[in-house]
Amino acid sequence: PVRVELDLDVGVGHDCTGYNVIGEITGRGKLKNEVVVIGGHLDSWDLGTGAIDDGAGIGITMAAARLIAALPQRPARSIRVVAFANEEQGLYGGKAYAAAHADEIARHHLAAESDFGAGRIYGFDAKVGDDAQQAVQQIAAALAPLGIEYMPGKGDPESDIGASTERGVA
């Protein structure tokens, strides 16, 4: 017979300080002060590695940043790469980012977060104003041949970018 004995202490102890990890690929030309945020979260419910929760999102985000940084020409807008801290215990990293960048939030054009595992991308939604609907349709047309369906109204901003989207970031 197989016997397993577990002794788990899953209680919440005292608060401790965590930090967002932020890198930036500076844009070029007149749009370099405009920002696109991509991110995931480092979150092991403590000051650990983040592998328990959003390890896949961090891997996807860092791989995207590496590919962007390797382009022959930097993008026009700056790409801010964020590993948000402490999503599980209260969205503190996302809230701290939105608060710390509140004075420049109007320069943020888009925020995207990976927090749904590393499986195949099957759909997307975009919470944008009417002025950006044409761009969303262009994205939908580019993604359709990959089997990625445009699913309007079927998604919400993920947790770490939620505080920024509440301030108007697409």
Phi and psi restraints in degrees (value plus and minus 20) as a CYANA .aco file:
   2 VAL   PHI    -114.1   -74.1
   2 VAL   PSI     113.9   153.9
   3 ARG   PHI    -147.8  -107.8
   3 ARG   PSI     110.6   150.6
   4 VAL   PHI    -146.4  -106.4
   4 VAL   PSI     112.9   152.9
   5 GLU   PHI    -144.7  -104.7
   5 GLU   PSI     105.6   145.6
   6 LEU   PHI    -137.9   -97.9
   6 LEU   PSI     117.7   157.7
   7 ASP   PHI    -147.1  -107.1
   7 ASP   PSI      77.6   117.6
   8 LEU   PHI    -129.3   -89.3
   8 LEU   PSI     116.2   156.2
   9 ASP   PHI    -137.9   -97.9
   9 ASP   PSI      76.1   116.1
  10 VAL   PHI    -123.5   -83.5
  10 VAL   PSI      -1.9    38.1
  11 GLY   PHI     -92.2   -52.2
  11 GLY   PSI     141.0   181.0
  12 VAL   PHI    -112.4   -72.4
  12 VAL   PSI     105.4   145.4
  13 GLY   PHI    -110.4   -70.4
  13 GLY   PSI    -159.6  -119.6
  14 HIS   PHI    -102.2   -62.2
  14 HIS   PSI     140.1   180.1
  15 ASP   PHI     -91.9   -51.9
  15 ASP   PSI     129.9   169.9
  16 CYS   PHI    -161.3  -121.3
  16 CYS   PSI     143.5   183.5
  17 THR   PHI    -111.4   -71.4
  17 THR   PSI     110.1   150.1
  18 GLY   PHI    -140.5  -100.5
  18 GLY   PSI     149.2   189.2
  19 TYR   PHI    -157.6  -117.6
  19 TYR   PSI     124.4   164.4
  20 ASN   PHI     -91.3   -51.3
  20 ASN   PSI     128.0   168.0
  21 VAL   PHI    -131.3   -91.3
  21 VAL   PSI     101.2   141.2
  22 ILE   PHI    -147.3  -107.3
  22 ILE   PSI     110.9   150.9
  23 GLY   PHI    -146.8  -106.8
  23 GLY   PSI     140.4   180.4
  24 GLU   PHI    -162.2  -122.2
  24 GLU   PSI     114.6   154.6
  25 ILE   PHI    -119.5   -79.5
  25 ILE   PSI      86.2   126.2
  26 THR   PHI     -88.7   -48.7
  26 THR   PSI     111.5   151.5
  27 GLY   PHI     -91.3   -51.3
  27 GLY   PSI    -197.6  -157.6
  28 ARG   PHI    -145.5  -105.5
  28 ARG   PSI     138.1   178.1
  29 GLY   PHI      48.2    88.2
  29 GLY   PSI    -174.7  -134.7
  30 LYS   PHI     -92.3   -52.3
  30 LYS   PSI     -34.6     5.4
  31 LEU   PHI    -118.2   -78.2
  31 LEU   PSI     -14.7    25.3
  32 LYS   PHI     -83.8   -43.8
  32 LYS   PSI     -40.3    -0.3
  33 ASN   PHI    -106.6   -66.6
  33 ASN   PSI     -22.2    17.8
  34 GLU   PHI    -110.0   -70.0
  34 GLU   PSI     128.0   168.0
  35 VAL   PHI    -144.6  -104.6
  35 VAL   PSI     118.0   158.0
  36 VAL   PHI    -137.3   -97.3
  36 VAL   PSI     106.9   146.9
  37 VAL   PHI    -123.2   -83.2
  37 VAL   PSI     111.1   151.1
  38 ILE   PHI    -144.4  -104.4
  38 ILE   PSI     122.4   162.4
  39 GLY   PHI    -187.6  -147.6
  39 GLY   PSI     156.2   196.2
  40 GLY   PHI    -170.9  -130.9
  40 GLY   PSI    -189.8  -149.8
  41 HIS   PHI    -151.2  -111.2
  41 HIS   PSI     124.2   164.2
  42 LEU   PHI    -109.4   -69.4
  42 LEU   PSI      92.9   132.9
  43 ASP   PHI    -177.1  -137.1
  43 ASP   PSI      81.3   121.3
  44 SER   PHI    -135.6   -95.6
  44 SER   PSI       1.5    41.5
  45 TRP   PHI      44.9    84.9
  45 TRP   PSI      -3.8    36.2
  46 ASP   PHI    -184.7  -144.7
  46 ASP   PSI    -185.2  -145.2
  47 LEU   PHI    -106.6   -66.6
  47 LEU   PSI      22.9    62.9
  48 GLY   PHI    -115.3   -75.3
  48 GLY   PSI    -176.0  -136.0
  49 THR   PHI    -102.4   -62.4
  49 THR   PSI     -40.4    -0.4
  50 GLY   PHI      69.3   109.3
  50 GLY   PSI     -23.2    16.8
  51 ALA   PHI     -87.4   -47.4
  51 ALA   PSI     -45.3    -5.3
  52 ILE   PHI     -88.2   -48.2
  52 ILE   PSI     -62.5   -22.5
  53 ASP   PHI    -121.7   -81.7
  53 ASP   PSI     -97.8   -57.8
  54 ASP   PHI    -131.3   -91.3
  54 ASP   PSI      20.7    60.7
  55 GLY   PHI     -78.4   -38.4
  55 GLY   PSI     -60.1   -20.1
  56 ALA   PHI     -84.6   -44.6
  56 ALA   PSI     -62.6   -22.6
  57 GLY   PHI     -82.5   -42.5
  57 GLY   PSI     -60.0   -20.0
  58 ILE   PHI     -85.4   -45.4
  58 ILE   PSI     -63.4   -23.4
  59 GLY   PHI     -81.2   -41.2
  59 GLY   PSI     -64.2   -24.2
  60 ILE   PHI     -82.8   -42.8
  60 ILE   PSI     -64.9   -24.9
  61 THR   PHI     -84.8   -44.8
  61 THR   PSI     -65.0   -25.0
  62 MET   PHI     -87.1   -47.1
  62 MET   PSI     -56.8   -16.8
  63 ALA   PHI     -85.2   -45.2
  63 ALA   PSI     -61.8   -21.8
  64 ALA   PHI     -81.6   -41.6
  64 ALA   PSI     -63.0   -23.0
  65 ALA   PHI     -83.0   -43.0
  65 ALA   PSI     -60.9   -20.9
  66 ARG   PHI     -82.7   -42.7
  66 ARG   PSI     -62.6   -22.6
  67 LEU   PHI     -85.7   -45.7
  67 LEU   PSI     -60.6   -20.6
  68 ILE   PHI     -84.8   -44.8
  68 ILE   PSI     -63.9   -23.9
  69 ALA   PHI     -84.4   -44.4
  69 ALA   PSI     -46.0    -6.0
  70 ALA   PHI    -106.8   -66.8
  70 ALA   PSI     -23.4    16.6
  71 LEU   PHI     -80.7   -40.7
  71 LEU   PSI     129.9   169.9
  72 PRO   PHI     -83.1   -43.1
  72 PRO   PSI     -45.1    -5.1
  73 GLN   PHI    -154.8  -114.8
  73 GLN   PSI     114.0   154.0
  74 ARG   PHI     -80.5   -40.5
  74 ARG   PSI     130.9   170.9
  75 PRO   PHI     -86.1   -46.1
  75 PRO   PSI     140.7   180.7
  76 ALA   PHI     -84.2   -44.2
  76 ALA   PSI     -64.9   -24.9
  77 ARG   PHI    -112.5   -72.5
  77 ARG   PSI     133.6   173.6
  78 SER   PHI     -92.8   -52.8
  78 SER   PSI     119.3   159.3
  79 ILE   PHI    -125.8   -85.8
  79 ILE   PSI      95.0   135.0
  80 ARG   PHI    -119.3   -79.3
  80 ARG   PSI     102.0   142.0
  81 VAL   PHI    -123.5   -83.5
  81 VAL   PSI     100.2   140.2
  82 VAL   PHI    -144.8  -104.8
  82 VAL   PSI     106.9   146.9
  83 ALA   PHI    -120.6   -80.6
  83 ALA   PSI      78.6   118.6
  84 PHE   PHI     -92.0   -52.0
  84 PHE   PSI     125.1   165.1
  85 ALA   PHI    -113.3   -73.3
  85 ALA   PSI     130.1   170.1
  86 ASN   PHI      29.1    69.1
  86 ASN   PSI      40.3    80.3
  87 GLU   PHI     -92.3   -52.3
  87 GLU   PSI     -64.4   -24.4
  88 GLU   PHI     -83.7   -43.7
  88 GLU   PSI     -54.6   -14.6
  89 GLN   PHI    -111.3   -71.3
  89 GLN   PSI     -15.6    24.4
  90 GLY   PHI     129.4   169.4
  90 GLY   PSI      -2.3    37.7
  91 LEU   PHI      40.1    80.1
  91 LEU   PSI       9.2    49.2
  92 TYR   PHI     -83.0   -43.0
  92 TYR   PSI     -58.4   -18.4
  93 GLY   PHI     -84.6   -44.6
  93 GLY   PSI     -65.6   -25.6
  94 GLY   PHI     -84.6   -44.6
  94 GLY   PSI     -61.6   -21.6
  95 LYS   PHI     -85.5   -45.5
  95 LYS   PSI     -60.9   -20.9
  96 ALA   PHI     -85.3   -45.3
  96 ALA   PSI     -59.8   -19.8
  97 TYR   PHI     -81.8   -41.8
  97 TYR   PSI     -68.9   -28.9
  98 ALA   PHI     -81.1   -41.1
  98 ALA   PSI     -60.0   -20.0
  99 ALA   PHI     -89.1   -49.1
  99 ALA   PSI     -63.1   -23.1
 100 ALA   PHI     -86.8   -46.8
 100 ALA   PSI     -46.1    -6.1
 101 HIS   PHI    -132.6   -92.6
 101 HIS   PSI      -0.8    39.2
 102 ALA   PHI     -77.8   -37.8
 102 ALA   PSI     -56.3   -16.3
 103 ASP   PHI     -93.7   -53.7
 103 ASP   PSI     -33.4     6.6
 104 GLU   PHI    -138.5   -98.5
 104 GLU   PSI      -6.7    33.3
 105 ILE   PHI     -81.9   -41.9
 105 ILE   PSI     -49.7    -9.7
 106 ALA   PHI     -86.7   -46.7
 106 ALA   PSI     -41.1    -1.1
 107 ARG   PHI    -106.2   -66.2
 107 ARG   PSI     -25.7    14.3
 108 HIS   PHI    -103.6   -63.6
 108 HIS   PSI      98.9   138.9
 109 HIS   PHI    -116.0   -76.0
 109 HIS   PSI     -43.5    -3.5
 110 LEU   PHI    -182.7  -142.7
 110 LEU   PSI     123.6   163.6
 111 ALA   PHI    -151.5  -111.5
 111 ALA   PSI     113.5   153.5
 112 ALA   PHI    -154.7  -114.7
 112 ALA   PSI     117.8   157.8
 113 GLU   PHI    -150.4  -110.4
 113 GLU   PSI     121.0   161.0
 114 SER   PHI    -125.1   -85.1
 114 SER   PSI      93.2   133.2
 115 ASP   PHI    -169.5  -129.5
 115 ASP   PSI      25.4    65.4
 116 PHE   PHI    -160.9  -120.9
 116 PHE   PSI       8.5    48.5
 117 GLY   PHI      64.8   104.8
 117 GLY   PSI    -192.1  -152.1
 118 ALA   PHI    -135.4   -95.4
 118 ALA   PSI      -0.5    39.5
 119 GLY   PHI     -95.8   -55.8
 119 GLY   PSI    -197.5  -157.5
 120 ARG   PHI     -82.4   -42.4
 120 ARG   PSI     116.8   156.8
 121 ILE   PHI     -95.5   -55.5
 121 ILE   PSI     104.4   144.4
 122 TYR   PHI    -134.4   -94.4
 122 TYR   PSI     -33.9     6.1
 123 GLY   PHI    -186.9  -146.9
 123 GLY   PSI     146.0   186.0
 124 PHE   PHI    -169.4  -129.4
 124 PHE   PSI     137.4   177.4
 125 ASP   PHI    -159.9  -119.9
 125 ASP   PSI     137.8   177.8
 126 ALA   PHI    -159.4  -119.4
 126 ALA   PSI     107.8   147.8
 127 LYS   PHI    -116.6   -76.6
 127 LYS   PSI      71.3   111.3
 128 VAL   PHI    -153.9  -113.9
 128 VAL   PSI     144.5   184.5
 129 GLY   PHI     -94.2   -54.2
 129 GLY   PSI     150.7   190.7
 130 ASP   PHI     -79.1   -39.1
 130 ASP   PSI     -51.4   -11.4
 131 ASP   PHI     -87.3   -47.3
 131 ASP   PSI     -36.1     3.9
 132 ALA   PHI    -125.5   -85.5
 132 ALA   PSI     -16.9    23.1
 133 GLN   PHI     -83.3   -43.3
 133 GLN   PSI     -54.2   -14.2
 134 GLN   PHI     -83.5   -43.5
 134 GLN   PSI     -60.3   -20.3
 135 ALA   PHI     -84.9   -44.9
 135 ALA   PSI     -59.5   -19.5
 136 VAL   PHI     -82.4   -42.4
 136 VAL   PSI     -60.1   -20.1
 137 GLN   PHI     -85.2   -45.2
 137 GLN   PSI     -56.9   -16.9
 138 GLN   PHI     -85.4   -45.4
 138 GLN   PSI     -60.5   -20.5
 139 ILE   PHI     -83.3   -43.3
 139 ILE   PSI     -64.4   -24.4
 140 ALA   PHI     -79.0   -39.0
 140 ALA   PSI     -62.0   -22.0
 141 ALA   PHI     -85.6   -45.6
 141 ALA   PSI     -57.0   -17.0
 142 ALA   PHI     -90.8   -50.8
 142 ALA   PSI     -53.3   -13.3
 143 LEU   PHI    -105.6   -65.6
 143 LEU   PSI     -44.1    -4.1
 144 ALA   PHI     -74.7   -34.7
 144 ALA   PSI     -64.1   -24.1
 145 PRO   PHI     -83.5   -43.5
 145 PRO   PSI     -36.6     3.4
 146 LEU   PHI    -109.9   -69.9
 146 LEU   PSI     -17.3    22.7
 147 GLY   PHI      60.0   100.0
 147 GLY   PSI      -1.4    38.6
 148 ILE   PHI    -120.5   -80.5
 148 ILE   PSI      95.2   135.2
 149 GLU   PHI    -107.7   -67.7
 149 GLU   PSI     118.0   158.0
 150 TYR   PHI     -97.2   -57.2
 150 TYR   PSI     101.9   141.9
 151 MET   PHI    -143.6  -103.6
 151 MET   PSI      50.3    90.3
 152 PRO   PHI     -79.4   -39.4
 152 PRO   PSI     116.0   156.0
 153 GLY   PHI      58.4    98.4
 153 GLY   PSI     -16.2    23.8
 154 LYS   PHI    -124.7   -84.7
 154 LYS   PSI     -16.6    23.4
 155 GLY   PHI    -159.4  -119.4
 155 GLY   PSI     144.0   184.0
 156 ASP   PHI    -151.0  -111.0
 156 ASP   PSI     140.0   180.0
 157 PRO   PHI     -79.9   -39.9
 157 PRO   PSI     120.5   160.5
 158 GLU   PHI     -89.0   -49.0
 158 GLU   PSI     150.0   190.0
 159 SER   PHI     -79.2   -39.2
 159 SER   PSI     -64.7   -24.7
 160 ASP   PHI     -91.7   -51.7
 160 ASP   PSI     -47.5    -7.5
 161 ILE   PHI    -116.9   -76.9
 161 ILE   PSI     -22.2    17.8
 162 GLY   PHI     -75.7   -35.7
 162 GLY   PSI     -65.1   -25.1
 163 ALA   PHI     -84.1   -44.1
 163 ALA   PSI     -54.2   -14.2
 164 SER   PHI     -92.0   -52.0
 164 SER   PSI     -59.6   -19.6
 165 THR   PHI     -88.2   -48.2
 165 THR   PSI     -50.2   -10.2
 166 GLU   PHI     -84.3   -44.3
 166 GLU   PSI     -42.2    -2.2
 167 ARG   PHI    -113.5   -73.5
 167 ARG   PSI     -15.8    24.2
 168 GLY   PHI      89.9   129.9
 168 GLY   PSI     -18.8    21.2
 169 VAL   PHI     -94.9   -54.9
 169 VAL   PSI     115.2   155.2
